[in-house]
Amino acid sequence: MKIAIAFFLVATILLTGCYSQTPPATSNSTDAINAASEVSVEISGFAFTPSTLTIAKGTTVTWTQKDAAPHTVTSSAFDSGTLNAGQTYSRTFDEIGSFDYRCNFHQSMTGKIIVQ
């Protein structure tokens, strides 16, 4: 009986330590400045996620295409060309500024990279 009670107490302590009341970050909102040297954007469900990303100068962004339909990552400063399912496109942002982009095939798919 003492072993069962001890096991219950240990399990309760371990599970309590894993619980977090912090809600998950929303992936479609503007991120705080991402100081990582590499960040990812997912192309899925006919959307770029996150749709707006704020990064530090010198950061590489990699888009991963997960839809069955082809997409592009296109702006006045860069163009991925056609990306099919499973393909990626990467670009290092060495200039401060704001870069709006879209999919050439699906004009409602838009995104923005803000480099600070």
TATALIN-V786002 format. One record per backbone hydrogen bond with DSSP energy under -1.0 kcal/mol. NH is the residue of the N-H (numbers start at 1). CO is the residue of the C=O. If there is no record, write none. Layout:
nh=NH co=CO
nh=NH co=CO
This chain:
nh=5 co=1
nh=6 co=2
nh=7 co=3
nh=8 co=4
nh=9 co=5
nh=10 co=6
nh=11 co=7
nh=12 co=8
nh=13 co=9
nh=14 co=10
nh=15 co=11
nh=16 co=12
nh=17 co=13
nh=34 co=54
nh=39 co=60
nh=41 co=62
nh=42 co=49
nh=43 co=64
nh=44 co=47
nh=49 co=42
nh=53 co=112
nh=55 co=114
nh=56 co=34
nh=58 co=93
nh=59 co=56
nh=60 co=37
nh=61 co=91
nh=62 co=39
nh=63 co=89
nh=64 co=41
nh=65 co=87
nh=66 co=43
nh=71 co=83
nh=74 co=102
nh=75 co=78
nh=80 co=73
nh=83 co=71
nh=86 co=65
nh=87 co=84
nh=89 co=63
nh=91 co=61
nh=93 co=59
nh=97 co=115
nh=99 co=113
nh=101 co=111
nh=102 co=74
nh=103 co=109
nh=109 co=106
nh=111 co=101
nh=112 co=51
nh=113 co=99
nh=114 co=53
nh=115 co=97
nh=116 co=55
